[in-house]
Amino acid sequence: MRDVRILFVIAGFSQHSERLANALSKRHEIDEWLFLARDYPNEAAKRIAYPKTLINAVNQVVFGPNGATNFCRGAERPCSVDEAEGLHRNQLCDRSGQDLACSRARPRMVVALAAPWIVERLFEACPRSLLIFSDPTVDYTEAAFSAWAASKIGEINEVLRYITNASLNRSVHNLPYLNFQLPTGVPIAREVFERPAAIAEIMGRYHDALYDSGLQNPRRKLRGGYRFNDDVAFQRDRLHNEARLGALSRADVLHLFNAYHSYGIAVEPGFHFDVFERADGRVGHSFTDVLSGDQTGAEAQHVNITPCDRAWVT
């Protein structure tokens, strides 16, 4: 089992990129870097599907090929699939066949090295879950891509440091893209994409601009929230054991990846925001569930929304 610290995804290149990725993986095995690629197709129809094709290949690495949508627990114990001989099940991790993926084999970060012509489409597919770099001047050689990846480690570490150490009281990096950032015109993910090394400054600025510590949730004795507009707020909720994930997420491809990553960093899903109107009336805005396409309806009085844009009325 190979430990993978960073999964580098080579995106949008059509000249033997899969062969290049294999060579780079061998070159950087000691660094715990794995490289993955899918050649950019010539056919227009296949180009339309390319972001999903690429992220599906990423999911095969992250979650394995057997349809898993969650990871085993107890990764500090021997693996129940690969190392079970002679050990009681209580001594092993709780992975069981196809139900769970191996958490020890999970990459800690996923980073795209993208051709300029695919950058915007990757951002649209994974706006707040994938860390994307692009360099129109890079030579298409193993040495050049190796140097390119190495040159981004400082920026990657800044993002890792922020996401890993973010306070529970500062959840601005979890604000969903479709249901918060787009309708409010708050370009958090766009700014991180453009300046990943400045993630702490970006998140701090938006937290200060959007957070109101005096907001009172009418259904719960909790204060504080991010202002969606003058009347509606997003208030962080605890991490739930039951995340809204399953076979549909795996089939959708993008939702599964987006649920488990924050700006390229591996995270656990289950966190969500309580969305409420401060006067305990109707929310007055209809939110979209990204997976089902259902609308919550403007008359709803209380809505839950995940960072990956699942939305439902409670």
C-alpha positions as CSV (number, residue, x, y, z in Angstrom):
1,M,0.0,0.0,0.0
2,R,1.5,3.3,-1.1
3,D,1.2,6.3,1.2
4,V,0.1,9.4,-0.8
5,R,0.6,12.8,0.6
6,I,-0.3,14.7,-2.5
7,L,-2.2,13.5,-5.6
8,F,-1.2,15.8,-8.5
9,V,-3.8,15.7,-11.3
10,I,-2.4,16.6,-14.8
11,A,-5.4,18.2,-16.5
12,G,-6.1,19.2,-20.1
13,F,-3.0,17.9,-21.9
14,S,-3.4,15.6,-24.8
15,Q,0.1,14.3,-25.7
16,H,0.6,11.1,-23.7
17,S,-0.2,12.8,-20.3
18,E,-1.0,9.4,-18.7
19,R,2.5,8.2,-19.6
20,L,4.0,11.4,-18.2
21,A,2.0,10.9,-15.0
22,N,3.3,7.4,-14.5
23,A,6.9,8.6,-15.0
24,L,6.4,11.4,-12.5
25,S,4.9,9.0,-9.9
26,K,8.0,6.8,-10.0
27,R,10.2,9.9,-9.8
28,H,8.5,11.3,-6.7
29,E,7.6,8.1,-4.9
30,I,10.0,9.1,-2.0
31,D,8.1,12.4,-1.7
32,E,4.8,10.5,-1.4
33,W,3.5,12.3,-4.5
34,L,1.2,10.4,-6.9
35,F,0.5,11.8,-10.4
36,L,-2.7,11.0,-12.4
37,A,-3.8,12.2,-15.8
38,R,-6.4,11.6,-18.5
39,D,-5.5,12.7,-22.0
40,Y,-7.5,15.7,-23.3
41,P,-9.6,14.2,-26.1
42,N,-9.9,15.5,-29.7
43,E,-13.6,14.9,-30.0
44,A,-15.9,17.8,-28.9
45,A,-18.4,15.6,-27.1
46,K,-15.7,14.0,-25.0
47,R,-14.2,17.4,-24.2
48,I,-17.5,18.4,-22.7
49,A,-17.4,15.4,-20.4
50,Y,-13.7,15.8,-19.6
51,P,-13.9,17.4,-16.1
52,K,-16.2,14.6,-14.9
53,T,-14.0,12.0,-16.6
54,L,-10.9,13.4,-14.8
55,I,-12.5,13.6,-11.4
56,N,-14.0,10.1,-11.8
57,A,-10.4,8.9,-12.2
58,V,-9.5,10.8,-9.1
59,N,-12.3,9.1,-7.2
60,Q,-11.1,5.7,-8.3
61,V,-7.8,6.6,-6.5
62,V,-9.3,8.2,-3.5
63,F,-12.3,5.9,-2.9
64,G,-11.2,2.8,-4.8
65,P,-13.1,1.1,-7.7
66,N,-15.8,-0.7,-5.8
67,G,-18.4,2.1,-5.2
68,A,-17.4,3.2,-1.7
69,T,-18.6,6.6,-0.5
70,N,-17.0,6.6,3.0
71,F,-13.7,5.5,4.7
72,C,-12.8,3.0,7.3
73,R,-12.2,4.1,10.9
74,G,-9.4,2.9,13.1
75,A,-6.7,3.5,10.5
76,E,-4.1,3.2,13.3
77,R,-5.0,-0.5,13.6
78,P,-4.0,-3.2,11.0
79,C,-6.2,-3.3,7.9
80,S,-9.1,-5.8,8.1
81,V,-8.7,-6.5,4.3
82,D,-5.0,-6.8,3.8
83,E,-3.6,-7.7,7.3
84,A,-6.4,-9.7,9.0
85,E,-4.7,-13.1,9.3
86,G,-4.5,-14.2,12.9
87,L,-6.1,-11.1,14.3
88,H,-9.5,-10.6,15.9
89,R,-11.8,-8.2,14.2
90,N,-11.6,-5.9,17.2
91,Q,-7.9,-5.5,16.5
92,L,-8.5,-4.3,13.0
93,C,-9.9,-1.3,11.2
94,D,-13.6,-1.4,10.4
95,R,-13.2,-1.6,6.6
96,S,-15.4,-4.3,5.2
97,G,-15.3,-5.3,1.5
98,Q,-16.8,-2.8,-0.8
99,D,-18.6,-0.7,1.8
100,L,-15.7,1.4,2.9
101,A,-12.5,2.8,1.3
102,C,-9.1,2.6,3.0
103,S,-8.5,5.8,5.0
104,R,-4.7,5.0,5.2
105,A,-4.5,5.0,1.4
106,R,-6.4,8.3,1.0
107,P,-4.4,11.2,-0.4
108,R,-4.2,14.1,2.0
109,M,-4.3,16.7,-0.7
110,V,-5.5,16.8,-4.4
111,V,-3.9,19.4,-6.6
112,A,-4.5,20.0,-10.3
113,L,-1.7,21.1,-12.7
114,A,-3.9,22.3,-15.5
115,A,-3.6,23.5,-19.1
116,P,-4.9,27.1,-19.5
117,W,-7.9,26.0,-21.7
118,I,-9.3,23.7,-19.0
119,V,-8.8,25.8,-15.9
120,E,-12.2,27.5,-15.9
121,R,-14.1,24.3,-16.5
122,L,-12.3,22.6,-13.6
123,F,-13.1,25.6,-11.4
124,E,-16.8,25.4,-12.4
125,A,-16.8,21.7,-11.6
126,C,-14.9,21.9,-8.2
127,P,-14.8,25.6,-7.2
128,R,-14.1,25.1,-3.5
129,S,-12.8,21.5,-3.4
130,L,-9.9,21.4,-5.8
131,L,-6.7,23.4,-5.6
132,I,-5.9,24.4,-9.2
133,F,-2.6,25.8,-10.7
134,S,-2.0,26.7,-14.3
135,D,1.2,27.9,-16.1
136,P,0.9,28.6,-19.9
137,T,4.7,28.7,-20.2
138,V,5.5,25.3,-18.8
139,D,7.4,22.9,-21.1
140,Y,5.7,19.5,-21.7
141,T,8.5,17.4,-20.2
142,E,8.9,15.3,-17.1
143,A,11.6,17.6,-15.7
144,A,9.4,20.7,-16.2
145,F,6.4,19.2,-14.6
146,S,8.5,17.9,-11.7
147,A,9.8,21.4,-11.1
148,W,6.4,22.9,-11.5
149,A,4.9,20.6,-8.8
150,A,7.8,21.3,-6.5
151,S,7.5,25.1,-6.9
152,K,3.9,24.9,-5.6
153,I,4.6,23.2,-2.3
154,G,4.8,26.5,-0.4
155,E,1.4,27.6,-1.6
156,I,0.0,24.1,-1.0
157,N,1.3,24.1,2.6
158,E,-0.3,27.5,3.2
159,V,-3.7,26.1,2.2
160,L,-3.1,23.0,4.2
161,R,-2.1,25.0,7.3
162,Y,-5.2,27.2,7.1
163,I,-7.8,24.4,6.5
164,T,-6.3,22.1,9.1
165,N,-6.1,24.7,11.8
166,A,-9.2,26.7,11.1
167,S,-11.2,27.5,14.2
168,L,-14.7,26.2,14.6
169,N,-15.8,29.8,15.1
170,R,-14.4,30.7,11.6
171,S,-16.3,28.6,9.1
172,V,-16.1,31.0,6.2
173,H,-14.1,28.5,4.1
174,N,-17.1,26.2,4.3
175,L,-19.6,28.6,2.8
176,P,-21.1,26.8,-0.2
177,Y,-20.4,28.0,-3.7
178,L,-23.8,27.5,-5.4
179,N,-26.0,28.6,-2.5
180,F,-24.0,31.3,-1.0
181,Q,-21.0,32.6,-2.9
182,L,-22.7,32.9,-6.3
183,P,-26.0,34.5,-5.2
184,T,-24.3,37.0,-2.9
185,G,-21.5,37.9,-5.3
186,V,-18.9,36.9,-2.6
187,P,-15.9,35.4,-4.6
188,I,-14.2,33.5,-1.8
189,A,-13.3,30.5,-3.9
190,R,-12.3,32.6,-6.9
191,E,-9.8,34.6,-4.8
192,V,-8.3,31.5,-3.3
193,F,-7.9,30.1,-6.8
194,E,-6.1,33.2,-7.9
195,R,-4.0,33.6,-4.7
196,P,-3.8,30.4,-2.7
197,A,-0.8,31.5,-0.7
198,A,-3.0,34.4,0.7
199,I,-5.8,32.0,1.9
200,A,-5.5,33.1,5.6
201,E,-5.8,36.8,4.6
202,I,-8.7,36.1,2.2
203,M,-10.7,34.1,4.7
204,G,-10.0,36.5,7.5
205,R,-11.2,39.4,5.4
206,Y,-14.5,37.7,4.4
207,H,-15.1,36.4,7.9
208,D,-14.8,40.0,9.2
209,A,-17.1,41.3,6.5
210,L,-19.8,38.6,6.7
211,Y,-19.9,37.4,10.3
212,D,-22.4,38.9,12.8
213,S,-21.9,37.6,16.3
214,G,-25.2,39.0,17.4
215,L,-27.4,37.0,15.1
216,Q,-29.8,34.8,17.1
217,N,-31.1,31.5,15.7
218,P,-34.8,31.5,16.6
219,R,-35.0,27.7,16.9
220,R,-31.8,27.2,18.9
221,K,-29.9,29.0,21.7
222,L,-27.0,29.8,19.4
223,R,-25.7,33.1,18.3
224,G,-23.6,34.2,15.3
225,G,-23.8,33.6,11.6
226,Y,-22.7,34.7,8.2
227,R,-25.1,37.2,6.6
228,F,-26.6,35.9,3.4
229,N,-28.6,39.2,3.1
230,D,-30.1,41.7,5.6
231,D,-32.5,39.1,7.0
232,V,-31.1,35.6,6.4
233,A,-28.0,34.0,8.0
234,F,-25.9,30.8,7.7
235,Q,-25.0,29.4,11.1
236,R,-22.5,26.6,11.4
237,D,-23.8,23.3,12.8
238,R,-22.0,20.3,14.3
239,L,-20.5,17.5,12.3
240,H,-23.1,14.8,11.9
241,N,-22.4,11.1,11.7
242,E,-24.9,10.8,8.8
243,A,-23.8,12.9,5.8
244,R,-26.1,13.2,2.8
245,L,-23.9,10.9,0.7
246,G,-24.5,7.7,-1.1
247,A,-24.7,5.9,-4.4
248,L,-26.1,9.0,-6.1
249,S,-23.1,11.0,-5.0
250,R,-20.7,8.4,-6.4
251,A,-22.7,8.3,-9.7
252,D,-22.7,12.1,-9.9
253,V,-18.8,12.0,-9.5
254,L,-18.4,15.7,-8.7
255,H,-20.5,15.7,-5.6
256,L,-18.6,12.8,-4.0
257,F,-15.3,14.6,-4.6
258,N,-16.6,18.0,-3.5
259,A,-18.0,16.6,-0.3
260,Y,-14.7,15.2,0.9
261,H,-12.4,18.1,0.0
262,S,-11.9,21.7,0.9
263,Y,-9.6,23.7,-1.4
264,G,-7.7,20.5,-2.2
265,I,-7.4,19.3,1.4
266,A,-9.0,16.0,2.5
267,V,-11.8,16.6,5.0
268,E,-14.7,14.8,6.6
269,P,-18.2,15.6,5.4
270,G,-21.2,16.0,7.7
271,F,-20.8,19.6,8.7
272,H,-23.6,21.9,7.5
273,F,-25.1,25.3,8.0
274,D,-28.5,26.1,9.5
275,V,-30.1,28.8,7.3
276,F,-32.7,30.9,9.1
277,E,-34.5,34.2,8.9
278,R,-33.7,36.3,12.0
279,A,-37.4,37.2,12.7
280,D,-38.5,33.5,12.6
281,G,-40.4,34.0,9.3
282,R,-40.0,32.5,5.9
283,V,-36.4,32.5,4.5
284,G,-37.6,34.2,1.4
285,H,-35.0,32.6,-0.9
286,S,-35.1,29.3,-2.6
287,F,-32.0,27.2,-2.4
288,T,-30.9,24.4,-4.7
289,D,-29.9,20.9,-3.8
290,V,-27.0,20.3,-6.2
291,L,-27.5,16.6,-6.4
292,S,-31.2,16.2,-6.8
293,G,-32.0,19.6,-8.3
294,D,-34.8,20.1,-5.8
295,Q,-35.6,23.6,-4.6
296,T,-36.2,24.3,-0.9
297,G,-38.8,27.0,-1.7
298,A,-38.9,30.6,-0.5
299,E,-41.6,29.8,2.1
300,A,-39.4,27.5,4.1
301,Q,-38.6,28.7,7.6
302,H,-35.5,26.6,8.2
303,V,-33.1,25.1,5.7
304,N,-29.9,23.0,6.1
305,I,-27.1,23.4,3.5
306,T,-23.8,21.6,3.3
307,P,-20.5,23.1,2.0
308,C,-21.0,20.9,-1.1
309,D,-24.5,22.4,-1.7
310,R,-26.8,19.7,-0.5
311,A,-29.9,21.6,0.6
312,W,-33.0,20.4,2.4
313,V,-35.9,21.8,4.5
314,T,-36.1,20.9,8.2
